[in-house]
Amino acid sequence: MEKNNLSENRLLLILEVFVTILWLYMILRWVYYPSTLITLGYLWGIVWVAVKRPRWLPAVLIVTFPLEVSKMFIPAYSLPERLAGFNVSILDFFRLTQLALGLRWLCDLWQTHKDHRAHIANKFKIWKRIKTDALLWLPIALLGVYLLSTAFSIAPAHSFAETVRLLSLVITLYLVIAYVEDEKDLQRLGYTLIAAGAVLGLIAIVQYLTEWFFIPTSAVVINRRSNTTFADPNIFARFLVVTFWFSVAELERRTSWSSRLIPLVAILLQGAGLGITGSRGGILALGVSSIIFVILIPRRKLTLSAMVLMIFAIVAAAVFNPAIMARIESLRTGLLSASGGIREYLWRSGIAMVRDHPVVGIGVGAFGVAFTTIYPYFNPYSTFYVSLSHTAILTVLAETGIIGFTVLYFLFGKTLQRGWDISRTIRHERLRFLNASIVAGVIAIFVSAQGEGRLYEEPLLWILWAMLVSVSQLANQQIRKEHTKL
């Protein structure tokens, strides 16, 4: 053990020196940014976790995923055009965490050739389960759809970029599963989501009161819709809805009111943050996902109390901002009317794309290109300031055709089926609550994506799927133990 610790410490020292030299090169090669000091601290931290606590890496993914603002911390590889007045890098903390997770897995793979220890070998059993678990092989089928779509795409460069992004997320799915080995690892991810949602909710309140935004886009500044570290308030809202269900599960699971204080505070902060975002899609996602959660965890009084508390926090936060309240009240007139009629011409053009390319679509990531070049006559306005469908189902149909829609149907259908099966077959309370939170979170993302379009591009979706696969594996182990006792 001491020899192993010595080897780890030596590797840690070498890597810390390496990332420091890399940081110094970045400073010398590009213009100095004070925020790169934050990047250096992050690099030191992620290296330490990867070497000393690799099973914490999935939790770090959750922490870094909301930090879209971290693109501004890394001046290297910045985009050629400024975004919202900032030079934006295509690198961010989440992508660097993905890299760290992948390198750690490769390091473990190398060690298996020298030492076939059981706890390392277990990290590679996932590859043997791919052919038997639909939630493991369906992402590969989706990747095949993307490759086929790229081959027939009207914008091959856009399709290739989306395919590479999907590949990175699918790999992340498998690696998260590999490093979630037991119930403790799963619960760590749940606690991380609760904490992240509460902290970002608090930041949203501060942003609203101070009008100081990390990413001050026009939609954010004009209506004071907090986006915290996200580029889009709607994406922030969906994150809060997902974290809310983990808070509710923790509230239900705990028995004493003193232990319930933390999830109660988290729910209030998440509700206030959701109200401040002014996201209609977020509120709809909350409503639909609540049905799923209640079905999977029936007859729970605290769930209804938490929902009431959440709604109270949303209304209380929104009532102080007339612009946000107007957005929420506009839902009464219907989604199409609430969007100002903008989505109508996007939907019409999307339907035309499906009609013209029904099997494989126009190419993944090519909706905007097709709309502005092939189908511009659907646009009643003189500009193309909105050129994406903002509706995930229509985007999938238009870009990947019936083939892509079929894979989407089975992916989300299997998610619901898996959640139902687990809730009905396992007695383990913590796993049942985690299962309900995960499935409700996946559905919240799906519903939210019908309002702004980001579905497969959502990293949190793949983390939730990885957690669901891990829950099902632990549930199967629990069932086998119960049968053995009998």
MARKE-844402 format. One line per 3 residues: number of its first residue (from 1); their letters; for each residue x, y, z of C-alpha. Coordinates in steps of 0.5 Angstrom, whole numbers. Layout:
BEGIN
NUM	a	X:Y:Z ~ ... .
end
This chain:
BEGIN
1	mek	0:0:0 ~ 6:5:2 ~ 9:3:-5 .
4	nnl	3:5:-9 ~ 2:11:-5 ~ 9:13:-7 .
7	sen	8:12:-14 ~ 1:16:-14 ~ 5:22:-11 .
10	rll	10:22:-16 ~ 5:21:-21 ~ 1:27:-18 .
13	lil	8:31:-18 ~ 10:30:-25 ~ 3:32:-27 .
16	evf	2:38:-23 ~ 9:41:-26 ~ 6:39:-33 .
19	vti	0:43:-32 ~ 3:49:-29 ~ 8:49:-35 .
22	lwl	2:48:-40 ~ -1:54:-36 ~ 5:58:-37 .
25	ymi	6:57:-44 ~ -2:59:-45 ~ 0:66:-41 .
28	lrw	6:67:-46 ~ 3:65:-52 ~ -3:69:-52 .
31	vyy	-6:75:-48 ~ -5:75:-41 ~ -12:74:-37 .
34	pst	-13:74:-30 ~ -18:69:-30 ~ -13:64:-32 .
37	lit	-11:64:-25 ~ -18:60:-24 ~ -16:55:-30 .
40	lgy	-9:54:-26 ~ -13:52:-20 ~ -18:48:-23 .
43	lwg	-12:44:-27 ~ -9:43:-20 ~ -15:40:-17 .
46	ivw	-17:36:-23 ~ -11:33:-23 ~ -11:31:-16 .
49	vav	-18:28:-17 ~ -16:24:-23 ~ -10:21:-19 .
52	krp	-12:20:-12 ~ -20:20:-12 ~ -22:17:-19 .
55	rwl	-29:15:-17 ~ -30:23:-16 ~ -29:24:-23 .
58	pav	-37:23:-25 ~ -38:28:-19 ~ -33:33:-22 .
61	liv	-37:33:-29 ~ -43:35:-26 ~ -40:41:-22 .
64	tfp	-36:43:-29 ~ -42:42:-33 ~ -46:48:-31 .
67	lev	-39:52:-32 ~ -40:55:-39 ~ -37:61:-37 .
70	skm	-31:57:-36 ~ -30:58:-44 ~ -28:65:-42 .
73	fip	-23:63:-37 ~ -18:60:-43 ~ -16:65:-48 .
76	ays	-13:59:-53 ~ -17:56:-58 ~ -22:62:-58 .
79	lpe	-28:63:-63 ~ -26:68:-69 ~ -32:72:-67 .
82	rla	-34:75:-60 ~ -40:73:-57 ~ -44:78:-52 .
85	gfn	-38:82:-52 ~ -33:77:-50 ~ -28:72:-53 .
88	vsi	-30:65:-52 ~ -26:59:-52 ~ -28:52:-55 .
91	ldf	-25:49:-49 ~ -28:49:-42 ~ -28:46:-35 .
94	frl	-33:40:-37 ~ -29:38:-44 ~ -22:38:-40 .
97	tql	-26:34:-34 ~ -28:29:-40 ~ -21:29:-42 .
100	alg	-18:27:-35 ~ -24:22:-34 ~ -21:19:-41 .
103	lrw	-14:19:-39 ~ -15:16:-32 ~ -19:10:-35 .
106	lcd	-13:9:-40 ~ -9:9:-34 ~ -13:4:-31 .
109	lwq	-13:0:-38 ~ -5:0:-38 ~ -5:-3:-31 .
112	thk	-9:-9:-32 ~ -4:-11:-37 ~ 1:-11:-31 .
115	dhr	-4:-13:-25 ~ -10:-16:-26 ~ -13:-14:-19 .
118	ahi	-21:-15:-19 ~ -23:-8:-17 ~ -19:-5:-24 .
121	ank	-22:-11:-28 ~ -29:-9:-26 ~ -28:-2:-30 .
124	fki	-28:-6:-36 ~ -34:-11:-35 ~ -39:-5:-38 .
127	wkr	-36:-7:-45 ~ -39:-14:-44 ~ -46:-12:-42 .
130	ikt	-47:-7:-48 ~ -50:-13:-52 ~ -55:-14:-47 .
133	dal	-57:-7:-44 ~ -61:-3:-49 ~ -59:3:-45 .
136	lwl	-52:1:-47 ~ -53:-1:-54 ~ -58:4:-57 .
139	pia	-53:10:-56 ~ -48:6:-61 ~ -54:6:-65 .
142	llg	-55:13:-65 ~ -48:14:-67 ~ -49:10:-73 .
145	vyl	-55:14:-75 ~ -51:21:-74 ~ -46:17:-79 .
148	lst	-51:16:-84 ~ -54:23:-83 ~ -47:26:-84 .
151	afs	-46:22:-91 ~ -52:24:-94 ~ -52:31:-90 .
154	iap	-53:38:-94 ~ -48:41:-89 ~ -42:35:-88 .
157	ahs	-38:40:-84 ~ -44:41:-79 ~ -46:34:-79 .
160	fae	-39:32:-77 ~ -38:37:-72 ~ -44:34:-68 .
163	tvr	-42:27:-69 ~ -36:28:-66 ~ -39:32:-60 .
166	lls	-44:26:-60 ~ -38:21:-60 ~ -35:25:-54 .
169	lvi	-42:24:-50 ~ -43:17:-51 ~ -36:15:-49 .
172	tly	-37:20:-43 ~ -43:15:-41 ~ -39:9:-41 .
175	lvi	-34:12:-37 ~ -39:15:-32 ~ -42:8:-31 .
178	ayv	-35:5:-30 ~ -33:9:-24 ~ -40:9:-21 .
181	ede	-39:2:-17 ~ -43:2:-11 ~ -49:6:-8 .
184	kdl	-44:11:-5 ~ -42:13:-11 ~ -49:14:-14 .
187	qrl	-51:18:-8 ~ -45:22:-9 ~ -48:24:-15 .
190	gyt	-54:26:-12 ~ -52:30:-7 ~ -47:34:-12 .
193	lia	-53:35:-16 ~ -57:38:-10 ~ -51:42:-8 .
196	aga	-50:45:-15 ~ -57:47:-16 ~ -58:50:-9 .
199	vlg	-51:54:-10 ~ -53:56:-17 ~ -60:58:-15 .
202	lia	-57:63:-10 ~ -53:66:-15 ~ -59:67:-19 .
205	ivq	-62:71:-13 ~ -56:75:-13 ~ -55:77:-20 .
208	ylt	-62:79:-20 ~ -61:84:-14 ~ -55:86:-17 .
211	ewf	-56:86:-25 ~ -49:83:-25 ~ -48:77:-30 .
214	fip	-43:73:-32 ~ -45:72:-39 ~ -50:79:-41 .
217	tsa	-53:77:-47 ~ -59:82:-49 ~ -65:77:-47 .
220	vvi	-61:77:-40 ~ -60:84:-39 ~ -66:87:-42 .
223	nrr	-71:82:-38 ~ -66:81:-32 ~ -67:73:-33 .
226	snt	-61:70:-29 ~ -57:65:-33 ~ -52:64:-27 .
229	tfa	-46:61:-31 ~ -50:58:-37 ~ -51:62:-43 .
232	dpn	-58:61:-44 ~ -63:62:-38 ~ -67:56:-41 .
235	ifa	-62:51:-40 ~ -60:54:-33 ~ -68:53:-32 .
238	rfl	-68:45:-34 ~ -62:44:-29 ~ -66:47:-23 .
241	vvt	-72:42:-25 ~ -67:36:-25 ~ -64:38:-19 .
244	fwf	-70:39:-15 ~ -72:32:-16 ~ -66:30:-13 .
247	sva	-68:35:-7 ~ -75:32:-7 ~ -72:25:-6 .
250	ele	-67:27:-1 ~ -73:30:3 ~ -78:24:3 .
253	rrt	-72:19:5 ~ -70:23:11 ~ -74:22:17 .
256	sws	-72:27:22 ~ -74:35:21 ~ -67:37:23 .
259	srl	-64:33:17 ~ -70:35:12 ~ -67:42:13 .
262	ipl	-62:42:8 ~ -66:39:2 ~ -72:44:4 .
265	vai	-67:50:3 ~ -65:47:-3 ~ -72:47:-6 .
268	llq	-73:54:-4 ~ -67:56:-7 ~ -68:52:-14 .
271	gag	-75:55:-14 ~ -73:62:-13 ~ -68:61:-19 .
274	lgi	-73:58:-23 ~ -78:63:-22 ~ -72:68:-24 .
277	tgs	-70:65:-30 ~ -77:67:-33 ~ -77:60:-37 .
280	rgg	-83:58:-39 ~ -80:51:-42 ~ -77:50:-35 .
283	ila	-84:51:-32 ~ -87:46:-37 ~ -82:41:-35 .
286	lgv	-83:41:-28 ~ -90:40:-29 ~ -89:34:-33 .
289	ssi	-84:31:-30 ~ -88:31:-23 ~ -93:27:-26 .
292	ifv	-87:22:-27 ~ -84:22:-20 ~ -91:21:-17 .
295	ili	-92:15:-21 ~ -85:12:-19 ~ -86:14:-12 .
298	prr	-93:14:-10 ~ -97:16:-4 ~ -92:21:-1 .
301	klt	-94:27:2 ~ -88:31:2 ~ -87:31:-5 .
304	lsa	-94:35:-6 ~ -91:39:0 ~ -85:40:-4 .
307	mvl	-88:42:-10 ~ -92:47:-7 ~ -86:50:-4 .
310	mif	-83:50:-11 ~ -89:53:-14 ~ -89:59:-8 .
313	aiv	-81:60:-9 ~ -83:61:-17 ~ -88:66:-16 .
316	aaa	-85:70:-11 ~ -79:70:-15 ~ -83:72:-21 .
319	vfn	-88:77:-18 ~ -82:82:-17 ~ -80:82:-24 .
322	pai	-86:84:-29 ~ -83:82:-35 ~ -82:75:-32 .
325	mar	-89:75:-30 ~ -91:77:-37 ~ -87:71:-40 .
328	ies	-90:66:-35 ~ -97:69:-36 ~ -97:68:-43 .
331	lrt	-97:61:-43 ~ -105:61:-42 ~ -105:63:-49 .
334	gll	-102:57:-51 ~ -95:56:-53 ~ -95:58:-60 .
337	sas	-98:65:-58 ~ -93:66:-53 ~ -87:65:-57 .
340	ggi	-90:71:-61 ~ -91:66:-68 ~ -84:65:-69 .
343	rey	-84:58:-68 ~ -90:57:-73 ~ -85:59:-79 .
346	lwr	-80:54:-76 ~ -84:49:-75 ~ -87:50:-83 .
349	sgi	-80:49:-85 ~ -78:43:-81 ~ -84:40:-84 .
352	amv	-82:41:-91 ~ -75:38:-89 ~ -79:32:-87 .
355	rdh	-83:31:-93 ~ -77:32:-97 ~ -72:28:-94 .
358	pvv	-76:23:-90 ~ -71:17:-89 ~ -65:20:-87 .
361	gig	-66:27:-86 ~ -62:33:-89 ~ -56:32:-84 .
364	vga	-55:33:-77 ~ -54:40:-75 ~ -56:42:-81 .
367	fgv	-63:45:-80 ~ -60:52:-79 ~ -57:52:-86 .
370	aft	-63:49:-89 ~ -67:54:-87 ~ -63:60:-89 .
373	tiy	-61:57:-96 ~ -66:52:-98 ~ -73:54:-95 .
376	pyf	-72:61:-94 ~ -79:63:-96 ~ -82:60:-90 .
379	npy	-79:66:-86 ~ -84:72:-86 ~ -79:77:-83 .
382	stf	-73:80:-86 ~ -68:77:-82 ~ -65:70:-80 .
385	yvs	-64:72:-72 ~ -68:65:-71 ~ -66:59:-75 .
388	lsh	-66:53:-71 ~ -73:49:-70 ~ -73:50:-62 .
391	tai	-77:43:-62 ~ -72:37:-61 ~ -77:32:-64 .
394	ltv	-78:36:-70 ~ -70:37:-71 ~ -69:30:-70 .
397	lae	-74:28:-75 ~ -72:34:-80 ~ -64:32:-79 .
400	tgi	-64:25:-78 ~ -71:23:-81 ~ -75:17:-79 .
403	igf	-69:13:-77 ~ -67:18:-72 ~ -74:19:-69 .
406	tvl	-74:11:-68 ~ -68:11:-64 ~ -70:17:-60 .
409	yfl	-77:13:-59 ~ -73:7:-56 ~ -68:11:-52 .
412	fgk	-74:15:-48 ~ -79:9:-48 ~ -73:5:-45 .
415	tlq	-72:10:-40 ~ -79:10:-38 ~ -80:2:-38 .
418	rgw	-73:2:-34 ~ -75:7:-29 ~ -82:3:-28 .
421	dis	-79:-4:-27 ~ -74:-2:-22 ~ -79:2:-18 .
424	rti	-84:-4:-18 ~ -78:-10:-17 ~ -74:-7:-12 .
427	rhe	-75:-5:-4 ~ -68:-2:-3 ~ -71:5:-1 .
430	rlr	-65:10:-3 ~ -64:6:-10 ~ -72:7:-11 .
433	fln	-71:15:-10 ~ -65:15:-14 ~ -69:12:-20 .
436	asi	-75:16:-19 ~ -71:23:-19 ~ -66:20:-25 .
439	vag	-72:18:-30 ~ -76:25:-28 ~ -70:29:-29 .
442	via	-69:25:-36 ~ -76:27:-38 ~ -75:34:-36 .
445	ifv	-70:35:-40 ~ -74:32:-46 ~ -80:37:-45 .
448	saq	-75:43:-44 ~ -72:41:-51 ~ -79:42:-54 .
451	geg	-78:49:-53 ~ -71:51:-54 ~ -68:45:-58 .
454	rly	-62:42:-54 ~ -63:35:-53 ~ -57:30:-55 .
457	eep	-53:36:-54 ~ -54:36:-47 ~ -49:33:-42 .
460	llw	-53:32:-36 ~ -58:28:-40 ~ -52:23:-41 .
463	ilw	-50:23:-34 ~ -57:21:-32 ~ -57:16:-37 .
466	aml	-51:13:-34 ~ -54:14:-27 ~ -60:10:-29 .
469	vsv	-56:4:-32 ~ -52:4:-25 ~ -58:4:-21 .
472	sql	-61:-2:-25 ~ -54:-6:-24 ~ -55:-5:-17 .
475	anq	-62:-7:-17 ~ -60:-13:-20 ~ -55:-15:-15 .
478	qir	-60:-13:-9 ~ -65:-18:-12 ~ -60:-23:-13 .
481	keh	-58:-23:-6 ~ -66:-23:-4 ~ -67:-29:-8 .
484	tkl	-60:-32:-5 ~ -63:-31:2 ~ -70:-35:0 .
end
